[in-house]
Amino acid sequence: MKQILTALTIAASFIASGASAFDSADWQKLLDTNECVECDLSGSNLRETSLRVANLMRANLSRADLIGADLGGASLWEANLSMADLIGAKLFRTNLRGANLSRANLSRANLSMTNLSGADLSGATLWEADLTKVIMNGAILCNTTMPDGSVIYSGC
């Protein structure tokens, strides 16, 4: 039942936004299998959608609206989330290793216990984000706004 509700939510968001930037076959694959490896979902409206434990490795989610989305436990390894809107997103225990999060808005997002090793957070906003037990080995934090509002210039 939950999977059907998720599919309906994604479909309604897709129709309401008039989005056509991403590949509809990739969108259908995500609905059917909760997996979309190396797919194009750029510019998609996935606001408040549940994609828990989805496999989105190397997916293109640049400029995607993921406000309030639940991506807890998802694999976004080497995914492109540049300029994505992730305000209030649930990214608890998500694998974002090597992901491109440049200029992404992660304000008030829950990133606790997330793997951000090697991720590019250049110009990203993490204002009021939960970074409890986050792994950030080798992450690029060039001009990155941290949870307390300070800006870090590491890796510029």
N, C-alpha and C positions, 0 to 999 in steps of 0.2 A: 504494500500500500504506500509506504514511504517513497519507494522508487517511482511509483506512478505520480505522486504529488510533486516530486522533484522534476519529473519530465514535463508535467503540466506547467510548473512554474517557469522552467526554462523556455518552453514554447510560448507562453504568454508574454514573457519578457522580450523574446525575439520578435514577436509580432508587434507588440506595443512600441518597440524602439524603431521598427522599420529597418533594423540592422540587416545589411547585406554584405558587410565587409568580410565576414568569415565564410569558410566553406561549409555548405549545408550538409555535405556528406560527413564531414568531421563532426558537426553538431549532432547528427543522427547517431554516429558511432559512440559519442559520449553518452547520449541518452540510453542506448542499448546495452552498453558494456561497462559504463563508468570508467572508460579508458579512452584516451585520445593522444597517443604517443606521436610526437612530431607533427601535430595537426595545427591548423590555422583557425584560431578563434579570436583574432585581432579585432578590436573594436566592438566586441560582443557585449550584450547587456546580460550579465549573470548576477545582478543585484539580488542579495539575500537568498541565493540559491545554495542548496546543500550539495557539496561535492566531496563529502567526507571520504577519505581513503581513495580518492580517484587517482588514476595513473595519468598524469599530464606531463610526463618527461619530455623535455625539449619542445613543448608546445609553444605556439606563439599566441600570447595573451596581451600583447602590447595594446595600450589604450583601452583595455577592457574595463567595464564597470563591474567591479566586484565588491561594491559597498555592502557591508554586512554579510557577505558570503561566508559559508562554513566550509573551509578547506582543511579542517582538522585531520591530521594523519595522511594527507595527500602527498603524492610524490610529484614535485615540480622541479626536479633535478634538471639543471641547465635550461629551464623555461625562460622565455622572454616575457617579462612583465613590465617592460619599460613604459613609463607614463600611465600605468594602470592605477585605477582608483580603488584602493583597498581599505578605505576608512571603516574602522570598526569590524574588519574581517576577523574571523576566527581561524588562526593559522597554528594552533596548538599542535606540537609534535609533527610539523610539516617538514618535508625534505626540500629545501630551497638551495641545496648545494650547487654552486656555480651558476645560479640564476641571475638574470639581468633584471634588476629592480631599479635601474637608473631613472630618476625623476618620478618614481612611484610615490603615491600618497598612502602611507601606512599609519596615519594618525589614529590613535585609540585602538589599533589592531592588537590582538592577543597573539604574540609570537613566542610565548613561553615554550621552552624545550624544543625550539626549532633549530634546524641545522642550516646556517647561513654561510658555511665555509666556502670561501672563494667567490661569494656573491658580489655583484657590483651594485652598491647602494649609492652611487654618485648622484648627488642632488636629490636624494630621497628624503621624505619627511616622515620621521618616526615620533612625532610629537605625541606625548602621553601613551605611547605604545608599551605593552608589557614585554620586556626583554628578559624575564626571569629564566635563568639557566639556558640562554641562547648560546649556541656554538658559532663563533664568528672568526675562526682561524682563516687568515688571508683575505678577509672581506675588504672591499674597497669602500672607504667611507669619506670620499672626497666631497666636501661641501654638503655633508649630510646633517640634517637637523635631528638631534637626539631627543629622547622623551622629555628631558627637562628644558628643551628649547635652545640648548647650546648647539653650536655648529662645529663639526669635526672636519679636519682637512687631512685625513690619513690616506695615503695612497694616491695623492694627486700627482 
